[in-house]
Every structure is written in structure tokens, then in C-alpha cells.
Amino acid sequence: MAPNPQGPEPPPNSTVIDGKIRAMLFLLSPSSASALISLSKYLSRQTLKNSLPRLLLSTMSINMTTHAFAGNHTRSKTPKANSPFSHNSALQTLKSLLSGQAHEPPAPDFKVLPFRKGRPLAGSSGDSRPNWHLGWLNLGDCKSVLENSEVNLSEESFVYLGSKSEEDVVYWGIDVSEANSLVNELGSRGLCFVELRTLMVATDWADDRAMGELAVAGHARALLEWHNLSRFCGHCGAKTIPKEAGRRKQCSNELCKKRIYPRLDPVVIMLVIDRENDRALLSRQSRFVPRMWSCLAGFIEPGESLEEAVRRETWEETGIEVGEVIYHSSQPWPVGPSSMPCQLMVGFFAYAKSLEVNVDKEELEDAEWHSREDVKKALTLAEYKKAQVTAAAKVDQMCKGVGKGHNLATDFNVESGELASMFVPGPFAIAHHLISAWVNQDDGLNGIAAQVKQLSSSLSNL
């Protein structure tokens, strides 16, 4: 018997039941006995499985509190305008230091992160299990390193990244791509310029310090790459000049003076799920490494909402019609092409109204429905950890002058025992958390069912 393309018929009074669920979502906690008991009267386990996506699909996996590149500790609080940590005050201090009108060390301390061709300066420590760190230079070191280089050192060369008042520090970024001699000089200090994507894979997602540094590096790269792309005014063609410590730019033409702000490219990324909530639609692109499958994704077009973009992209790439769209989380993604300095990945769950897949071969290599069990096997934690350790060792070798280069694809092709037939992106990508939240949905259901049963039994004995 052929499956109903529209999925199973909803149960009687499903709207009423769904309304009760949504009204009680905020009450579901171990202490909310009455809410749980009321819920148990109305809902079977199957109803819970089909009707509680907001409760069970909004969690992060692997104990991560934020996505990679989010949680930037230098931007958690905006300083007051008169604070020495604000961008304007810090810029005035920087001007004085560069002109020699003030003496170092400044208060607050200034730390500078150099970038070369989009790559941040990094170092590595530890022998058996190396850990990378950003190659911050104090302002005095930065001046001495760059004074005889091709870089024109002025306040316009620096981009304000943020501050940490509790540590009395202001952070800056600077592009030193023109200074070819720096590679050897900084290399003698055990520092090298490393691709941000390589650092992403090399980051231990359980290490809050490393995750914080990755967020800072992502923010810095996005700003500096945007500065490189916006050298000229798009309105009149005149040169642009940095303003507000590099937080924006302005056309130098007095007749134009157009203000230009950092570019952000929003992208929807969605895990498409069938109406029975038993299968997920995963896709492959030709650029993917072998065995990797992921969520559908696409850029938002002018004049459409996020939900409309989810439905349009899914239809265009796979021919699947989507109904309900549920938000999960978002992630900055500063490791795309330099022409798009920072994408914002906005994650959703999308519930399919049809099942037949018709792949657009110009967009995708393939797209298939996969069972929950198959997708669970693709969450290959051991391979993710192996890739992280391998990448961290490569960064360590590069900083010691041993590594000759790095290919991200090799990190997921380290032959060691039996490999899964497929895998999904690692914990550094929002796709991983969309998939993991759906795969582990039953664990959440079992927890709720156990709480309901326990509370029902306890109260019945009162």
C-alpha cells in the first residue's frame, strides 16, 4: 500500500491537544507536578513524540553552551561611552601611543592579533596533547615587529575587537598580509598564521577557553575581510576610510560621505523531517569529503521571511513541500569564502508535507531520507575527536615549523578500525546540533515519561 504523501491523518481534537501542550511547555520541570500530571492525562507517548518538537528539539548536544564562533567574551558587555574600554576612548589612547605622545604600558593594556590573508596568528603548547592559542602581541611588540615592514602602521590599520574590563585589556586586530618578512620572524617565536577553519577543527569543544578564542578569531576575521572588500564606495567609487575604530567605514568624497557597515549574509539551514517524525532528509554536495551528509541550506532572498526561505530552498533543491517550520538556534559562520566575510546560519526544523525526492543536480549531488537509527550511527563521536586531535597536532607542527600545509578533508579520513558508512558535520557546525537534537529526541521523551510516571505514583499514594 502506497504511503499517504500528506502523512497520517491528525488525531481528533489535535488542535486542542496541541494548544494544551504549548501552554504547558514552560511548566515542564521536575518541580511542576501538577503540569506533568495534567499532561499525562491528555497525551500518549506517541502523541508526545509527534507534538513536542519545541521542547525536545531546542537543546544543544555534547554539553556545549554555545555554538562555535558564538560566545565571544570580548563583546559580552558594551562599555559606556566614557569608559577607557569603549572603542572611541581606546582609539584616542591608541593614537597617542602611536604618535609617541603617551608612554607604554597603557592603561588599559592593548593586545593585538595579526592576520595574514585571512589567517590569524596562533601558537601551540603541550607535548602529548597540544592545544592551540591565539598569538596575541602587546602593542609594543606589534610596533617593533612592523616598524620596518611593508605595513603602514597608523590608527586606521587597527580594528577594535572588544575588551575585558576585569582583566584591564582592550583587543585589536590588524591585517599584515603585505608584510612577507613577518612569517619567519614570528616563526622564530613559535607562532604561525593558520587557517581559521583548521583552528575550528582543532578546537576541543569541551574547552571553554579555546571556544572563546575561536569566537574572537572569527569576529576579527569577519571584520578584517570586510575592510578588505570595502576599500571603495559602492555609490561613487571614491576610497573609503575607517571610522569608529574600524567598526564602520565612510566614503572619503565630501559630496557623498556614505556610511558603510559590516556585511552579514544570512543563511537558513534546516533539518527536514517526515510527518511520522521517524526519518530525516540529508543531502550531499560535490565538495563534501567522502561519506559526509548534512542538512539543506540556502541564502535568504530579499523580501522573504526566514520561514519562507526554508520552504523555498527545500522545494528548489529536493522537490519536498514543507509545512511547519520551527526555529532551533543560530550560529555565526566566518569561515566561508572571503567574498562573504561572515554568514549567519539560522537553524530550523522543517516538517515535510510530501515524501518524493527530486534532486536539483545543479545544487546537490544527492539527497535521501534516512532513518533515525542510521542517522544516529552517523553521529560518529570517535571520528570527531580523532579529527580534533589530528588537527591540533598539525597546528602544533606548523607552529614548530614542521608542517607543510593542511587539508581539512584528511581529518575525516584517518583509517583506524571500522568507519561508519556515513557521518554528519562535527560539533563545530550547527548542522550537527540540529541532527543530534532530533536523533536524541526519544531520550527526552523517556525522561518526561519517567517523570510523569514517578509523580503520578507518588501523588496517588498521598
Buried (B, 14 or more C-beta within 10 A) or exposed (E): EEEEEEBEEEEEEEEEBBEBBEEBEEBBEEEBBEBBBBBBEBBEEEBBBBBBBBBBBBBBBBEBEBBBBBBBBBBEEEBEEEBBBBBBBBBBBBEBBBEEEEEEEBEBBBBBBBBBEBBBBBBBEEEEEBBBBBBBBBBBEBBEBBEEBEBEBEBBBBBBBBBBEEEEBBBBBBBBBEBEEBEEEBBEBBBBBBBBBBBBBBBBBEEBEBBBBBBBBBBBBBBBBBBBBBEBBEEEEBEBEBBEBBBBBBBBBEEBEBEBEBBEBEBBBBBBBBBBBEBBBBBBEEEBEEBBBBBBBBEBEEEEEBBBBBBBBBBEBBBBBBEBBBBBBBBBBBBBEEEBBBBBBBBBBBBBBBBEBEBEEEBBEBBBBBEBEBBBBBBBEEBBBBBBBBBBBBBBBBBBEEBEEBEBEEBBEEEEEEBBEBBBBBBBBBBBBBBBBBBBBBEBBEEBBEBBEEBBEEEEEE
